[in-house]
């Protein structure tokens, strides 16, 4: 079925393929928190909440970046005029509110996390994105999303560490995304690569400490790290906006395999397969819509 230009524009505004990375955070964290004993009503509501909050972040990102996009990305839905700016603002705030309300239906703990996440989304897009503080804040948004998935169990002690690999990974790819239009410095790429190594190292540390019990997962983690570093090495050699943007897009979608590896390392094996299966709809939708 051929989609209309307006429908495609909204899918692009929402970065629709990447919403599956927010879903993978929730599902992976839920499976670890429950060890596969899924609490279906809570999981459904939290998945919907995370999706709404993530999509709100994408819309508000373009609303706040309108002046920059008019200069650097005039083909995007808002600067091109396909979607009215006022409509985008309304959509972004409505999605943000919906995400908070959906989480609040689950419970007070979930409401607090969603409200904090919504505040972090607005703070990132509206104030701190262009600063160095924006890097850990974006990682913090993903960490909060992981906490939202974990929140069906008490958030105490070592369980709070489970989202650290996601925090480090997302902070690292955010560093690279900061130069995706200018390609002004390879330092961001080197720091990103260091973050990827740190992410893999956390699996080993967590396995040794007993937080993630299945040591065999370190083999696919190592293989995944080699693939990521090979891609970053190619980007280093051909350092230009196109290769950087392509690498950032791949790293964004790499959140799904990362979540799957975390489930395989500490939860039911079938849960890891379930999370990894989210790559299929995201890849199919990604043929129509860009990710970054």
C-alpha positions in Angstrom: 0.0 0.0 0.0 1.4 3.4 -1.0 1.4 5.9 1.8 0.4 9.5 1.3 3.0 12.2 1.5 1.4 13.6 4.7 1.4 10.2 6.3 5.1 9.6 5.4 5.9 13.1 6.8 4.4 12.3 10.1 6.2 9.0 10.3 9.4 10.9 9.6 8.7 13.5 12.2 8.1 10.7 14.7 11.2 8.7 13.6 8.8 5.8 13.7 11.4 2.9 13.2 13.3 4.0 16.3 10.3 3.7 18.6 11.0 -0.1 18.7 14.2 0.7 20.6 12.1 2.3 23.4 9.8 -0.8 23.4 12.9 -3.1 23.6 14.1 -1.2 26.7 10.7 -1.7 28.4 10.3 -5.4 27.4 13.9 -6.3 28.3 13.8 -4.6 31.6 10.4 -6.2 32.4 11.7 -9.7 31.5 14.7 -9.2 33.8 12.6 -7.8 36.6 10.1 -10.7 36.4 12.5 -13.4 35.2 10.0 -14.2 32.4 6.8 -14.1 34.5 5.2 -11.4 32.4 2.7 -9.1 34.1 0.7 -8.4 30.9 -1.4 -5.4 32.0 1.6 -3.5 33.4 3.8 -4.4 30.5 1.2 -3.2 27.9 0.7 0.1 29.7 4.4 0.7 30.3 5.2 -0.1 26.6 2.5 2.3 25.5 3.8 5.0 27.9 7.4 4.6 26.8 6.4 4.7 23.1 4.4 7.9 23.7 7.3 9.6 25.6 9.8 8.5 23.0 7.7 9.8 20.1 7.1 13.0 22.0 10.8 13.5 22.3 11.3 13.1 18.5 8.5 15.6 17.7 9.7 18.2 20.2 13.3 17.7 19.0 12.2 19.0 15.6 10.1 21.7 17.0 12.9 23.1 19.1 15.4 22.6 16.2 13.3 24.3 13.6 15.7 27.2 12.9 18.6 24.8 12.5 16.7 22.5 10.3 15.6 25.3 8.0 19.3 25.9 7.5 20.8 22.4 7.4 17.8 20.0 6.8 15.2 21.9 4.8 13.7 18.7 3.5 12.4 17.6 6.9 8.6 17.8 7.6 8.6 21.0 9.5 10.9 23.3 7.5 9.5 22.0 4.3 6.0 23.0 5.4 4.4 19.5 4.9 3.4 19.5 8.6 2.4 22.8 10.3 4.6 23.8 13.1 1.7 24.5 15.4 0.3 21.0 14.8 3.7 19.5 15.7 3.9 21.4 19.0 0.4 20.2 19.9 1.3 16.6 19.0 4.5 16.6 21.0 2.9 17.9 24.2 -0.1 15.6 23.9 2.2 12.6 23.5 4.2 13.7 26.5 1.1 14.0 28.6 -0.2 10.6 27.4 3.0 8.9 28.3 2.8 10.3 31.9 -0.8 9.3 32.3 -0.4 5.8 30.9 2.5 5.2 33.3 0.4 6.6 36.2 -2.3 4.0 35.6 0.3 1.3 36.6 1.2 3.0 39.9 2.8 5.9 41.7 6.4 4.7 41.2 5.8 4.5 37.5 4.1 7.9 37.5 7.2 9.5 39.2 9.6 7.9 36.7 7.6 8.9 33.7 7.2 12.5 35.0 11.0 12.6 35.5 11.6 11.2 32.1 9.3 13.7 30.5 11.1 16.5 32.3 14.5 15.2 31.1 13.1 15.0 27.5 12.1 18.7 27.5 15.3 19.8 29.3 17.4 18.0 26.7 15.5 19.2 23.6 14.9 22.7 24.8 18.0 23.7 26.8 20.9 21.3 27.1 21.2 19.4 23.7 23.9 21.7 22.4 25.9 21.5 25.5 28.2 18.8 26.9 25.5 18.1 29.6 23.2 17.0 26.8 25.3 13.8 26.3 24.7 12.2 29.8 21.2 13.6 29.8 20.3 11.7 26.7 21.8 8.6 28.3 19.9 9.4 31.4 16.6 9.4 29.4 17.3 5.9 28.2 18.3 4.8 31.7 15.0 6.2 33.1 13.1 4.3 30.3 14.9 1.2 31.6 13.8 2.0 35.1 10.3 2.3 33.9 10.5 -1.3 32.6 12.1 -2.5 35.8 9.6 -0.7 38.0 7.3 -3.7 38.3 9.8 -4.9 40.9 11.3 -2.9 43.8 14.0 -0.6 42.5 16.6 -1.3 45.1 20.3 -2.3 45.4 22.0 -4.0 42.4 18.9 -3.9 40.2 19.5 -0.2 39.6 22.8 -1.2 37.9 21.1 -3.2 35.1 20.5 -0.1 33.0 24.1 1.1 33.1 25.2 -0.6 29.8 22.3 1.2 28.1 23.2 4.5 29.7 26.8 4.3 28.5 25.9 3.0 25.0 23.4 5.8 24.4 25.6 8.5 25.8 28.4 7.3 23.5 26.3 7.3 20.3 25.0 10.7 21.3 28.5 12.0 21.3 28.9 10.9 17.7 25.5 12.3 16.7 26.7 15.8 17.7 29.0 15.9 14.7 26.8 14.1 12.2 26.1 17.3 10.1 29.5 19.0 10.5 32.0 16.2 10.7 34.2 18.7 12.5 36.1 16.4 14.9 37.1 12.7 15.0 37.5 13.0 18.8 33.7 12.4 19.2 34.2 9.2 17.2 37.1 8.0 19.3 35.1 8.8 22.5 32.1 6.9 21.1 34.3 3.8 20.4 35.6 4.0 24.0 32.1 4.0 25.2 31.3 0.9 23.2 34.2 -0.9 24.8 33.0 0.2 28.2 29.5 -1.1 27.5 30.9 -4.5 26.6 33.2 -4.4 29.7 30.1 -3.9 31.9 28.7 -7.2 30.8 31.9 -8.9 32.1 31.9 -7.0 35.3 28.2 -7.8 35.9 28.7 -11.4 35.1 31.7 -11.7 37.5 29.6 -10.0 40.3 26.7 -12.3 39.7 24.3 -9.6 38.5 24.1 -11.3 35.1 24.4 -15.0 35.5 24.9 -16.4 32.0 28.6 -16.0 31.1 28.3 -17.6 27.7 26.7 -14.3 26.5 30.1 -12.7 26.7 30.9 -14.4 23.4 28.1 -12.7 21.4 28.9 -9.5 23.3 32.5 -9.6 22.1 31.4 -10.4 18.5 28.9 -7.5 18.6 31.7 -5.2 19.9 34.0 -6.2 17.0 31.2 -5.4 14.5 30.6 -2.0 16.0 34.3 -1.1 16.1 34.7 -2.2 12.5 31.9 0.1 11.5 33.4 3.0 13.5 36.8 2.4 12.0 35.2 2.7 8.5 33.6 5.9 9.6 37.0 7.2 10.9 38.5 6.6 7.5 35.6 8.1 5.6 34.8 10.9 8.0 31.9 12.8 6.4 28.3 13.7 7.3 26.8 10.8 5.3 29.0 8.0 6.9 28.5 9.5 10.4 24.7 9.7 10.0 24.6 6.1 8.7 26.7 4.9 11.7 24.5 6.8 14.1 21.4 5.2 12.6 23.0 1.8 12.9 24.0 2.4 16.5 20.5 3.7 17.4 19.0 0.4 16.1 21.7 -1.4 17.9 19.9 -0.6 21.1 17.6 -3.6 20.4 20.4 -6.2 20.2 22.0 -4.6 23.3 18.7 -5.1 25.2 18.4 -8.6 23.9 21.9 -9.4 25.1 21.1 -8.1 28.5 18.0 -10.4 28.7 20.1 -13.4 27.5 22.7 -12.6 30.1 20.4 -12.4 33.1 16.9 -13.7 32.1 15.1 -16.3 30.0 16.7 -17.2 26.7 13.4 -16.9 24.9 13.1 -13.3 26.2 16.2 -12.3 24.4 14.9 -13.8 21.2 11.6 -11.9 21.7 13.4 -8.6 22.1 15.7 -9.2 19.2 12.6 -9.9 17.0 11.8 -6.2 17.3 14.5 -5.6 14.7 12.2 -6.9 12.0 9.4 -4.3 12.2 11.9 -1.6 12.8 14.0 -2.6 9.7 10.8 -2.9 7.5 9.6 0.6 8.6 13.2 1.9 8.2 12.9 1.3 4.5 10.4 4.2 4.3 11.5 6.5 7.1 14.9 7.7 8.3 16.0 6.9 11.9 18.1 10.0 12.8 
